[in-house]
Amino acid sequence: MTADATLTAIGLPPAGAGSVLLIACGALAREIIAIKTANGLDHLDLQCLPAIYHNHPDKIVPAIREAVEKYRETYAQIFVVYADCGTGGQLQSACAEMGIGMVAGPHCYSFFEGNDTFADRDEFTAFYLTDFLVRQFNAFVWEPLGLDRHPDLRDMYFGNYEKLVYQAQTNDPALTEKAKDCATKLGLPFERRFTGYGDLTPALTAIKR
């Protein structure tokens, strides 16, 4: 799939209006726009790769490379709004090779909670949901795992998890209730943590014009 097909502008000025391009996971679009608006980051333009790459990390690095090649001459700077995201270090290596920055951390669950805090928890038996994944639970969790067709597989997939942790970026009672429903569907105890945007805010506000 080409960069033209995968990159989607998300409600921001036309490409080239700012001096910095953010190439981001589509699952982070709301959060990036909120941070941009709250902090007056008008020098940042946003282009998003499909959020479903969350489930297909092998597609991330090739798509990032293609996007950087497409926009390198248009922008003074490009910044990648992904963490490692299951690429096994390949995204970090590619960004270093291309001379562009990226968000630090192993994945969005870590940087939303704060990478240092997340690492200190040493929490290997928790299943995490963000605001986006609560909204898109069926499309990104339930259906891709075939649980809509074979609910009997639930315990095989989730039997070793001890809880579902909802990392809330916003205080939305309706989302919290939906997250509780997700935990019930997976047969897991529920925990809600309000993380806000975590390390994502300082990562974006540190990008200068």
Secondary structure as UniProt FT lines:
FT   HELIX           3..6
FT   STRAND          8..9
FT   TURN            15..16
FT   STRAND          20..25
FT   HELIX           26..28
FT   HELIX           29..39
FT   TURN            42..43
FT   STRAND          44..49
FT   HELIX           51..55
FT   HELIX           57..59
FT   HELIX           60..71
FT   TURN            72..74
FT   STRAND          77..81
FT   TURN            85..86
FT   TURN            88..89
FT   HELIX           90..98
FT   STRAND          101..102
FT   HELIX           108..113
FT   HELIX           115..121
FT   TURN            124..125
FT   STRAND          126..129
FT   HELIX           131..135
FT   HELIX           138..142
FT   TURN            143..149
FT   HELIX           151..153
FT   HELIX           154..158
FT   TURN            159..160
FT   STRAND          163..168
FT   HELIX           173..186
FT   STRAND          190..194
FT   TURN            196..199
FT   HELIX           200..205
//
